[in-house]
């Protein structure tokens, strides 16, 4: 089975400020703001929607093709992907730009100031799908380069290849007709509950209208689990408790990877969503989106603890 994951590849550069922002910002001088925060250090982690989903799929034994762009500083990330056994042929180098990067400073009160440089992500990856077997393919379109998102949705439909549409944080950048076009014909639309409301406002569609475009709507709700909605009805999938919650960032990408793994194993949506919930629980146990580790035996043991006997693997 060929899995295609389009979206972003980015460095998350995280800085810890040992004070409180509010002590250094004078409200009466906000019109001429000029502040410097001396941080304790910087941690660089691999991230981006495509990178995170692909990483989680690699943990489950898959080798998805990442469709994204990398910049002139991409070598450490490339080495990481090679270490994971992931192919690089879908990643387009943009040598005159830096790889997309988020620069996140957090203070003692957990307030955050983030700067995001799209860098190489401003350019489409322009992957060609010549010769793929649509019956042996599954794709997910995650937030990334906007041109790619629209082009890949059209390419998958032209090829007859199933894809999951995951517009996420890109929703504000789109107009309703484009969102409708990308969702139309998708295997599923997956969003969190906040993104669902944004999607509905942009498109003017209620859940019934969304199901007229795509057969399945998957809504994630954090620690409240997820909801699978089809024309046959609605099913709630509970979240799987983590041993400890260190960082919820990236749990949604892990959920998507578990869901995809379930679908390529030919499981129904309910089981696939449970697999997503299991993988998300491992993700939140570590700081960072590509830091958690697991063996397949650990994954299926946690599945059994929460949902009963594991489904057949084939």
C-alpha positions as CSV (number, residue, x, y, z in Angstrom):
1,X,0.0,0.0,0.0
2,X,1.3,3.4,-1.0
3,X,0.7,6.2,1.5
4,X,1.1,9.8,0.5
5,X,1.3,12.5,3.2
6,X,1.3,16.1,2.0
7,X,1.7,19.0,4.4
8,X,4.5,20.9,6.0
9,X,8.0,20.1,7.2
10,X,9.2,22.5,9.8
11,X,11.7,23.1,12.7
12,X,10.1,23.9,16.0
13,X,12.6,26.1,17.9
14,X,11.5,26.4,21.5
15,X,12.8,28.9,23.9
16,X,12.1,29.2,27.7
17,X,11.9,32.7,29.2
18,X,12.4,32.5,33.0
19,X,10.2,35.5,33.7
20,X,6.8,36.8,32.8
21,X,6.1,38.7,29.6
22,X,3.7,41.1,31.5
23,X,6.6,42.3,33.6
24,X,8.4,43.6,30.5
25,X,5.6,45.1,28.5
26,X,4.3,48.5,29.5
27,X,0.7,48.8,28.4
28,X,0.9,52.6,28.1
29,X,3.9,52.2,25.7
30,X,2.4,49.3,23.6
31,X,2.4,51.6,20.5
32,X,6.2,51.7,20.5
33,X,6.9,48.2,21.7
34,X,10.6,47.3,21.8
35,X,11.4,44.4,24.2
36,X,14.1,41.8,24.4
37,X,13.6,38.5,26.3
38,X,16.8,36.8,27.4
39,X,16.0,33.1,27.2
40,X,17.5,30.1,29.0
41,X,18.3,28.2,25.9
42,X,16.9,26.8,22.7
43,X,15.6,23.4,21.8
44,X,15.2,22.4,18.2
45,X,12.7,19.7,17.3
46,X,11.4,18.3,14.0
47,X,7.8,19.1,13.2
48,X,5.3,20.1,10.6
49,X,2.1,18.3,9.8
50,X,3.5,16.0,7.1
51,X,6.6,15.2,9.2
52,X,4.6,14.4,12.3
53,X,2.1,12.2,10.5
54,X,4.8,10.4,8.6
55,X,6.8,9.9,11.9
56,X,3.9,8.3,13.6
57,X,3.2,6.0,10.6
58,X,6.9,4.9,10.7
59,X,6.3,3.9,14.3
60,X,3.6,1.6,13.0
61,X,5.8,0.1,10.4
62,X,4.8,2.1,7.4
63,X,7.0,4.1,4.9
64,X,4.8,6.9,3.6
65,X,6.0,9.3,0.9
66,X,6.1,12.9,2.3
67,X,5.1,15.6,-0.2
68,X,6.5,18.8,1.0
69,X,9.5,21.2,0.7
70,X,12.7,21.6,2.6
71,X,15.1,24.5,2.6
72,X,18.9,25.1,2.7
73,X,19.1,24.0,6.4
74,X,17.1,20.8,5.8
75,X,20.0,18.4,6.2
76,X,19.5,17.4,9.9
77,X,15.8,16.8,9.2
78,X,16.7,14.7,6.1
79,X,19.1,12.6,8.2
80,X,16.3,12.0,10.7
81,X,13.9,10.8,8.0
82,X,16.6,8.5,6.6
83,X,17.1,7.1,10.1
84,X,13.4,6.4,10.2
85,X,13.6,4.6,6.9
86,X,11.3,7.1,5.1
87,X,11.7,7.9,1.4
88,X,12.8,11.4,0.4
89,X,11.6,11.4,-3.3
90,X,8.5,13.5,-2.5
91,X,10.4,16.3,-0.8
92,X,11.4,19.2,-3.1
93,X,14.5,21.2,-2.1
94,X,14.2,25.0,-2.2
95,X,17.9,25.9,-1.8
96,X,17.5,29.7,-1.5
97,X,15.1,29.5,1.4
98,X,15.2,28.2,5.0
99,X,13.0,25.3,5.9
100,X,9.8,26.5,7.5
101,X,10.3,27.3,11.2
102,X,8.3,28.2,14.3
103,X,10.1,30.2,16.9
104,X,8.2,29.8,20.2
105,X,9.1,31.6,23.4
106,X,7.2,30.5,26.6
107,X,7.2,32.4,29.9
108,X,6.7,31.2,33.4
109,X,3.0,31.7,33.1
110,X,2.9,29.5,30.0
111,X,2.1,32.5,27.8
112,X,3.6,32.1,24.4
113,X,4.9,34.4,21.7
114,X,5.4,32.6,18.3
115,X,7.0,33.8,15.1
116,X,6.5,31.5,12.1
117,X,8.6,31.7,8.9
118,X,7.1,29.7,6.1
119,X,10.3,29.8,4.2
120,X,10.4,26.8,1.7
121,X,6.7,26.2,2.4
122,X,5.9,29.2,0.3
123,X,6.7,27.0,-2.7
124,X,4.7,24.0,-3.9
125,X,6.3,20.5,-3.9
126,X,4.7,19.6,-7.3
127,X,4.9,15.8,-6.9
128,X,3.8,13.8,-10.0
129,X,1.7,10.7,-9.4
130,X,2.5,9.0,-12.7
131,X,1.8,5.3,-12.6
132,X,0.4,4.9,-9.1
133,X,-2.2,2.2,-8.5
134,X,-5.2,4.0,-7.0
135,X,-6.5,0.8,-5.5
136,X,-3.3,0.4,-3.5
137,X,-3.0,4.0,-2.4
138,X,-4.2,6.2,0.4
139,X,-3.4,9.9,0.9
140,X,-3.9,12.6,3.4
141,X,-3.8,16.3,2.6
142,X,-2.7,18.1,5.7
143,X,-2.1,21.9,6.1
144,X,0.9,23.0,4.1
145,X,1.5,24.9,0.9
146,X,-2.0,26.1,-0.3
147,X,-1.2,25.5,-4.0
148,X,-0.2,21.9,-3.2
149,X,-3.4,21.3,-1.1
150,X,-5.7,22.2,-4.0
151,X,-3.5,20.6,-6.7
152,X,-3.2,17.3,-4.8
153,X,-6.9,17.1,-4.1
154,X,-7.5,17.4,-7.9
155,X,-4.8,14.9,-8.7
156,X,-6.2,12.3,-6.4
157,X,-9.6,12.7,-7.8
158,X,-8.3,12.5,-11.4
159,X,-6.4,9.3,-10.5
160,X,-9.3,7.8,-8.5
161,X,-7.1,7.5,-5.4
162,X,-8.8,7.9,-2.0
163,X,-7.6,10.8,0.2
164,X,-8.4,12.3,3.6
165,X,-8.9,16.1,3.6
166,X,-7.4,17.7,6.8
167,X,-7.5,21.5,6.3
168,X,-6.7,22.3,9.9
169,X,-5.0,25.7,10.5
170,X,-5.1,26.5,6.8
171,X,-8.9,27.1,6.9
172,X,-8.7,30.9,7.5
173,X,-6.6,31.2,4.3
174,X,-9.3,29.7,2.1
175,X,-12.6,30.8,0.6
176,X,-15.6,28.6,0.9
177,X,-15.8,27.3,-2.7
178,X,-12.2,26.0,-2.5
179,X,-12.8,24.2,0.8
180,X,-15.9,22.6,-0.7
181,X,-14.0,21.5,-3.8
182,X,-11.2,19.9,-1.8
183,X,-13.7,18.1,0.5
184,X,-15.9,17.0,-2.4
185,X,-15.0,13.4,-3.3
186,X,-12.7,12.9,-0.3
187,X,-12.8,9.7,1.6
188,X,-13.2,11.8,4.8
189,X,-13.0,15.3,6.2
190,X,-11.0,15.4,9.5
191,X,-11.0,18.4,11.7
192,X,-11.1,19.3,15.4
193,X,-14.2,20.7,16.9
194,X,-13.0,24.4,16.6
195,X,-11.9,23.8,13.0
196,X,-15.3,22.3,12.2
197,X,-17.0,25.5,13.2
198,X,-14.6,27.5,11.0
199,X,-15.2,25.1,8.1
200,X,-19.0,25.5,8.5
201,X,-18.8,29.3,8.6
202,X,-16.6,29.4,5.5
203,X,-18.7,27.0,3.5
204,X,-22.2,27.7,4.9
205,X,-22.6,23.9,5.3
206,X,-24.0,22.0,8.2
207,X,-23.0,18.4,8.9
208,X,-25.6,17.1,6.5
209,X,-24.2,19.4,3.8
210,X,-20.6,18.2,4.6
211,X,-21.7,14.5,4.2
212,X,-23.1,15.4,0.8
213,X,-19.5,16.2,-0.2
214,X,-17.6,13.4,1.6
215,X,-18.9,10.2,3.1
216,X,-17.3,10.6,6.5
217,X,-16.7,13.4,8.9
218,X,-14.2,12.8,11.7
219,X,-14.1,15.4,14.5
220,X,-11.5,15.2,17.2
221,X,-12.2,16.7,20.6
222,X,-9.0,16.3,22.6
223,X,-9.4,14.4,25.8
224,X,-13.1,14.1,25.0
225,X,-12.3,11.6,22.2
226,X,-13.5,11.8,18.6
227,X,-16.7,11.5,16.7
228,X,-17.2,9.5,13.4
229,X,-20.2,10.8,11.5
230,X,-21.6,9.1,8.4
231,X,-25.0,8.9,6.7
232,X,-25.6,5.8,8.8
233,X,-25.2,7.7,12.1
234,X,-22.7,8.9,14.7
235,X,-20.3,7.1,16.9
236,X,-18.2,8.5,19.7
237,X,-14.7,7.1,20.2
238,X,-13.3,7.8,23.7
239,X,-9.8,9.2,24.2
240,X,-7.2,6.7,25.5
241,X,-5.7,7.9,28.8
242,X,-2.0,8.6,28.7
243,X,0.4,7.5,31.5
244,X,1.3,11.2,31.8
245,X,0.5,14.3,29.8
246,X,3.7,16.1,29.0
247,X,2.7,17.9,25.7
248,X,-0.6,17.7,23.8
249,X,1.0,19.3,20.7
250,X,1.1,16.7,17.9
251,X,-1.6,14.4,19.4
252,X,-3.9,15.2,16.4
253,X,-1.2,14.2,13.9
254,X,-0.6,11.0,15.8
255,X,-4.4,10.3,15.8
256,X,-4.4,10.8,12.0
257,X,-1.5,8.3,11.5
258,X,-3.3,5.7,13.6
259,X,-6.5,6.2,11.7
260,X,-4.6,5.8,8.4
261,X,-3.0,2.6,9.6
262,X,-6.4,1.2,10.5
263,X,-7.8,2.0,7.1
264,X,-4.9,0.4,5.2
265,X,-5.5,-2.7,7.3
266,X,-9.0,-2.6,5.9
267,X,-10.6,-2.0,9.3
268,X,-13.9,-0.1,9.7
269,X,-13.8,3.6,10.7
270,X,-14.6,2.7,14.3
271,X,-11.5,0.5,14.8
272,X,-9.3,2.9,12.8
273,X,-10.4,5.8,15.0
274,X,-9.6,3.7,18.1
275,X,-6.2,3.0,16.7
276,X,-5.8,6.8,16.3
277,X,-6.8,7.4,19.9
278,X,-4.2,4.8,21.1
279,X,-1.4,6.4,19.1
280,X,-2.3,9.9,20.3
281,X,-2.0,8.7,23.9
282,X,1.7,7.8,23.3
283,X,2.3,11.1,21.6
284,X,1.2,13.3,24.6
285,X,3.6,11.5,26.9
286,X,6.7,13.2,25.6
287,X,7.6,16.8,24.9
288,X,7.7,17.4,21.1
289,X,5.8,15.9,18.3
290,X,8.4,13.3,17.2
291,X,9.9,12.3,20.5
292,X,7.7,9.3,21.6
293,X,8.8,5.8,20.9
294,X,6.9,2.5,20.9
295,X,7.0,-1.0,19.8
296,X,4.0,-2.5,17.9
297,X,3.5,-4.9,20.8
298,X,3.1,-1.8,23.2
299,X,0.6,-0.3,20.8
300,X,-1.6,-3.3,20.6
301,X,-1.3,-4.0,24.4
302,X,-2.7,-0.5,25.0
303,X,-5.4,-1.0,22.4
304,X,-6.5,-4.2,24.2
305,X,-6.5,-2.5,27.6
306,X,-8.9,0.2,26.3
307,X,-11.0,-1.5,23.6
308,X,-10.7,-5.2,24.1
309,X,-9.0,-7.8,21.9
310,X,-7.0,-6.3,19.0
311,X,-8.5,-6.7,15.6
312,X,-6.9,-9.0,13.0
313,X,-3.8,-7.4,11.4
314,X,-4.8,-8.4,7.9
